[in-house]
Amino acid sequence: MGHEKIMSALLDLGFKRLGKDSLHEELKVYVEVPGSILEDSDEKYINQIITDDQFRLNVIGIEDIIKDRIRAYLHFKEYNQRDWIYQLIKRHLKYLDISYIEKTLDVEEKAIFTNFLDLAKEVNSADDQHFKMTSFLEKNHIPYTITEGSIITIPARETYYGFTMTPYYMVYTYMDEEDKIFVPIRSKYLTLVELIEQLEKIPYKEVKDIRKIITYLHQISHSQIKE
């Protein structure tokens, strides 16, 4: 009942209904209105807010939102949830009830949560960089695949280029052979600066989005220098 009232109010404000969600095309605002109580949620994690005009709002707790995003990612293949899960854990890490989240997730869901939790804690900074790079590619609609576990593969006109952020920096060339598909350009690992230099050698006509990738890698490099 309350959900439908909210959806109706959004229509009055100029939103267009898209299933359970709403989109305001002019403002470019997307609104998702979940149910009052999410699956396996605990009411004690619901935050109550009183507005200046004395309206009472119940806000779903961060823990339950994270669980809901993980389930959407795993069971409904909503891969755009990756960044949401990461950012929610990262920003609220200090206050999260981790034990509550873990005990209410199944084995597969818990494994995903643990992975994002490690990334948020930067337990492995290389894995964190790999995650941020793939998220960047997805946000910018740059096609890629993950080959051999960690090689970020970018299609070119007549071949492929690959590079890794974890467990080390490396650029790979494509070899159309049965035993080896991607071959590292050298035996010694690259530095991030060297990785950028190697990618800069790829012609723009070969990979049209290569400049976007290089620009983002420069941002990562600058952030490392500041640290």
One Martini backbone bead per residue (centre of mass of N, CA, C, O) as a GRO file, in nm:
protein
  227
    1MET     BB    1   0.063   0.060  -0.025
    2GLY     BB    2   0.301   0.260   0.027
    3HIS     BB    3   0.447   0.204  -0.241
    4GLU     BB    4   0.220   0.313  -0.433
    5LYS     BB    5   0.220   0.602  -0.324
    6ILE     BB    6   0.507   0.669  -0.407
    7MET     BB    7   0.479   0.608  -0.710
    8SER     BB    8   0.254   0.819  -0.756
    9ALA     BB    9   0.419   1.068  -0.662
   10LEU     BB   10   0.638   1.042  -0.881
   11LEU     BB   11   0.451   1.092  -1.120
   12ASP     BB   12   0.374   1.385  -1.027
   13LEU     BB   13   0.699   1.467  -1.058
   14GLY     BB   14   0.781   1.322  -1.357
   15PHE     BB   15   0.797   1.028  -1.347
   16LYS     BB   16   0.892   0.715  -1.484
   17ARG     BB   17   0.783   0.398  -1.505
   18LEU     BB   18   1.006   0.098  -1.427
   19GLY     BB   19   0.836  -0.092  -1.281
   20LYS     BB   20   0.983  -0.055  -0.961
   21ASP     BB   21   1.082   0.200  -1.103
   22SER     BB   22   1.224   0.542  -1.154
   23LEU     BB   23   1.229   0.811  -1.414
   24HIS     BB   24   1.393   1.127  -1.474
   25GLU     BB   25   1.481   1.252  -1.772
   26GLU     BB   26   1.557   1.552  -1.716
   27LEU     BB   27   1.724   1.496  -1.433
   28LYS     BB   28   1.858   1.212  -1.419
   29VAL     BB   29   1.670   1.035  -1.216
   30TYR     BB   30   1.699   0.742  -1.006
   31VAL     BB   31   1.438   0.531  -0.855
   32GLU     BB   32   1.435   0.303  -0.579
   33VAL     BB   33   1.163   0.108  -0.429
   34PRO     BB   34   1.157  -0.077  -0.178
   35GLY     BB   35   1.066  -0.257   0.053
   36SER     BB   36   1.015  -0.232   0.386
   37ILE     BB   37   1.126  -0.538   0.399
   38LEU     BB   38   1.389  -0.727   0.380
   39GLU     BB   39   1.544  -1.003   0.344
   40ASP     BB   40   1.650  -1.100   0.657
   41SER     BB   41   1.570  -0.869   0.829
   42ASP     BB   42   1.623  -0.624   1.092
   43GLU     BB   43   1.450  -0.383   1.263
   44LYS     BB   44   1.696  -0.262   1.433
   45TYR     BB   45   1.828  -0.141   1.146
   46ILE     BB   46   1.617   0.069   1.142
   47ASN     BB   47   1.595   0.406   1.058
   48GLN     BB   48   1.474   0.693   1.228
   49ILE     BB   49   1.326   0.989   1.079
   50ILE     BB   50   1.283   1.337   1.152
   51THR     BB   51   1.150   1.592   1.016
   52ASP     BB   52   1.089   1.928   1.023
   53ASP     BB   53   0.766   1.846   0.958
   54GLN     BB   54   0.721   1.562   1.122
   55PHE     BB   55   0.814   1.335   0.956
   56ARG     BB   56   0.826   0.978   0.934
   57LEU     BB   57   1.123   0.783   0.865
   58ASN     BB   58   1.215   0.472   0.723
   59VAL     BB   59   1.548   0.336   0.715
   60ILE     BB   60   1.737   0.125   0.574
   61GLY     BB   61   1.991  -0.053   0.650
   62ILE     BB   62   2.304  -0.104   0.535
   63GLU     BB   63   2.322  -0.410   0.571
   64ASP     BB   64   2.060  -0.475   0.401
   65ILE     BB   65   2.151  -0.339   0.141
   66ILE     BB   66   2.399  -0.510   0.089
   67LYS     BB   67   2.252  -0.781   0.073
   68ASP     BB   68   2.067  -0.702  -0.164
   69ARG     BB   69   2.298  -0.642  -0.369
   70ILE     BB   70   2.428  -0.922  -0.365
   71ARG     BB   71   2.176  -1.076  -0.470
   72ALA     BB   72   2.152  -0.923  -0.736
   73TYR     BB   73   2.433  -1.002  -0.840
   74LEU     BB   74   2.407  -1.318  -0.818
   75HIS     BB   75   2.094  -1.395  -0.909
   76PHE     BB   76   2.046  -1.137  -1.139
   77LYS     BB   77   2.306  -1.023  -1.281
   78GLU     BB   78   2.379  -0.730  -1.141
   79TYR     BB   79   2.680  -0.587  -1.214
   80ASN     BB   80   2.625  -0.284  -1.122
   81GLN     BB   81   2.653  -0.355  -0.804
   82ARG     BB   82   2.953  -0.355  -0.740
   83ASP     BB   83   2.998  -0.053  -0.665
   84TRP     BB   84   2.789  -0.038  -0.443
   85ILE     BB   85   2.907  -0.246  -0.253
   86TYR     BB   86   3.183  -0.118  -0.219
   87GLN     BB   87   3.095   0.169  -0.121
   88LEU     BB   88   2.926   0.084   0.125
   89ILE     BB   89   3.154  -0.059   0.276
   90LYS     BB   90   3.371   0.164   0.271
   91ARG     BB   91   3.198   0.403   0.409
   92HIS     BB   92   3.080   0.187   0.660
   93LEU     BB   93   3.296   0.005   0.802
   94LYS     BB   94   3.315   0.114   1.102
   95TYR     BB   95   2.976   0.038   1.151
   96LEU     BB   96   2.954  -0.247   1.076
   97ASP     BB   97   2.769  -0.555   1.104
   98ILE     BB   98   2.928  -0.826   1.009
   99SER     BB   99   2.799  -1.069   1.158
  100TYR     BB  100   2.510  -1.019   1.055
  101ILE     BB  101   2.567  -1.051   0.757
  102GLU     BB  102   2.699  -1.338   0.758
  103LYS     BB  103   2.454  -1.501   0.905
  104THR     BB  104   2.241  -1.407   0.647
  105LEU     BB  105   2.419  -1.567   0.449
  106ASP     BB  106   2.516  -1.757   0.219
  107VAL     BB  107   2.788  -1.898   0.089
  108GLU     BB  108   2.804  -1.728  -0.175
  109GLU     BB  109   2.738  -1.451  -0.050
  110LYS     BB  110   2.971  -1.449   0.157
  111ALA     BB  111   3.204  -1.459  -0.048
  112ILE     BB  112   3.140  -1.185  -0.174
  113PHE     BB  113   3.158  -1.015   0.080
  114THR     BB  114   3.452  -1.085   0.151
  115ASN     BB  115   3.576  -0.967  -0.105
  116PHE     BB  116   3.473  -0.671  -0.061
  117LEU     BB  117   3.593  -0.636   0.220
  118ASP     BB  118   3.889  -0.663   0.136
  119LEU     BB  119   3.885  -0.426  -0.061
  120ALA     BB  120   3.798  -0.208   0.146
  121LYS     BB  121   4.063  -0.277   0.326
  122GLU     BB  122   4.308  -0.332   0.143
  123VAL     BB  123   4.452  -0.613   0.160
  124ASN     BB  124   4.468  -0.594  -0.168
  125SER     BB  125   4.572  -0.351  -0.378
  126ALA     BB  126   4.571  -0.501  -0.650
  127ASP     BB  127   4.276  -0.596  -0.641
  128ASP     BB  128   4.162  -0.312  -0.614
  129GLN     BB  129   4.262  -0.211  -0.891
  130HIS     BB  130   4.118  -0.421  -1.062
  131PHE     BB  131   3.833  -0.346  -0.975
  132LYS     BB  132   3.842  -0.044  -1.062
  133MET     BB  133   3.897  -0.097  -1.359
  134THR     BB  134   3.645  -0.269  -1.429
  135SER     BB  135   3.446  -0.052  -1.337
  136PHE     BB  136   3.536   0.162  -1.539
  137LEU     BB  137   3.472   0.003  -1.797
  138GLU     BB  138   3.169  -0.030  -1.739
  139LYS     BB  139   3.090   0.272  -1.708
  140ASN     BB  140   3.224   0.326  -2.017
  141HIS     BB  141   3.161   0.093  -2.216
  142ILE     BB  142   3.415  -0.103  -2.218
  143PRO     BB  143   3.527  -0.365  -2.369
  144TYR     BB  144   3.573  -0.685  -2.190
  145THR     BB  145   3.788  -0.947  -2.060
  146ILE     BB  146   3.867  -1.234  -1.862
  147THR     BB  147   4.186  -1.387  -1.867
  148GLU     BB  148   4.336  -1.617  -1.684
  149GLY     BB  149   4.187  -1.458  -1.420
  150SER     BB  150   4.350  -1.136  -1.482
  151ILE     BB  151   4.324  -1.061  -1.779
  152ILE     BB  152   4.272  -0.767  -1.946
  153THR     BB  153   4.072  -0.775  -2.236
  154ILE     BB  154   4.119  -0.597  -2.545
  155PRO     BB  155   3.973  -0.522  -2.828
  156ALA     BB  156   4.067  -0.516  -3.162
  157ARG     BB  157   4.062  -0.522  -3.489
  158GLU     BB  158   4.281  -0.800  -3.524
  159THR     BB  159   4.304  -0.823  -3.205
  160TYR     BB  160   4.467  -0.835  -2.880
  161TYR     BB  161   4.480  -0.691  -2.551
  162GLY     BB  162   4.678  -0.716  -2.244
  163PHE     BB  163   4.632  -0.668  -1.878
  164THR     BB  164   4.768  -0.625  -1.543
  165MET     BB  165   4.711  -0.557  -1.178
  166THR     BB  166   4.701  -0.869  -1.098
  167PRO     BB  167   4.973  -0.938  -0.906
  168TYR     BB  168   5.077  -0.768  -1.159
  169TYR     BB  169   5.237  -0.584  -1.394
  170MET     BB  170   5.115  -0.631  -1.740
  171VAL     BB  171   5.177  -0.705  -2.084
  172TYR     BB  172   4.995  -0.848  -2.364
  173THR     BB  173   5.013  -1.070  -2.631
  174TYR     BB  174   4.867  -1.212  -2.910
  175MET     BB  175   4.847  -1.575  -2.958
  176ASP     BB  176   4.752  -1.806  -3.215
  177GLU     BB  177   4.751  -2.056  -2.992
  178GLU     BB  178   4.693  -2.335  -2.802
  179ASP     BB  179   4.896  -2.301  -2.551
  180LYS     BB  180   4.919  -1.977  -2.620
  181ILE     BB  181   4.767  -1.662  -2.608
  182PHE     BB  182   4.911  -1.496  -2.376
  183VAL     BB  183   5.204  -1.287  -2.384
  184PRO     BB  184   5.450  -1.157  -2.228
  185ILE     BB  185   5.675  -0.897  -2.302
  186ARG     BB  186   5.816  -0.994  -2.027
  187SER     BB  187   5.966  -1.137  -1.741
  188LYS     BB  188   5.956  -0.868  -1.607
  189TYR     BB  189   5.804  -0.670  -1.416
  190LEU     BB  190   5.604  -0.397  -1.401
  191THR     BB  191   5.537  -0.087  -1.372
  192LEU     BB  192   5.302   0.147  -1.391
  193VAL     BB  193   5.457   0.331  -1.584
  194GLU     BB  194   5.525   0.102  -1.788
  195LEU     BB  195   5.239   0.025  -1.854
  196ILE     BB  196   5.162   0.295  -1.978
  197GLU     BB  197   5.382   0.304  -2.196
  198GLN     BB  198   5.283   0.048  -2.347
  199LEU     BB  199   4.989   0.148  -2.407
  200GLU     BB  200   5.083   0.405  -2.573
  201LYS     BB  201   5.168   0.220  -2.830
  202ILE     BB  202   4.882   0.195  -2.895
  203PRO     BB  203   4.681   0.250  -3.138
  204TYR     BB  204   4.393   0.424  -3.166
  205LYS     BB  205   4.280   0.259  -3.416
  206GLU     BB  206   4.276  -0.013  -3.260
  207VAL     BB  207   4.190   0.140  -2.974
  208LYS     BB  208   3.960   0.378  -2.899
  209ASP     BB  209   3.983   0.353  -2.557
  210ILE     BB  210   4.287   0.384  -2.464
  211ARG     BB  211   4.290   0.676  -2.347
  212LYS     BB  212   4.102   0.627  -2.109
  213ILE     BB  213   4.276   0.414  -1.972
  214ILE     BB  214   4.533   0.588  -1.939
  215THR     BB  215   4.407   0.815  -1.773
  216TYR     BB  216   4.327   0.633  -1.534
  217LEU     BB  217   4.616   0.533  -1.469
  218HIS     BB  218   4.721   0.814  -1.397
  219GLN     BB  219   4.539   0.850  -1.151
  220ILE     BB  220   4.656   0.614  -0.993
  221SER     BB  221   4.947   0.716  -0.990
  222HIS     BB  222   4.893   0.986  -0.840
  223SER     BB  223   4.771   0.856  -0.582
  224GLN     BB  224   5.033   0.706  -0.501
  225ILE     BB  225   5.212   0.956  -0.462
  226LYS     BB  226   5.042   1.088  -0.234
  227GLU     BB  227   5.080   0.831  -0.039
   0.00000   0.00000   0.00000
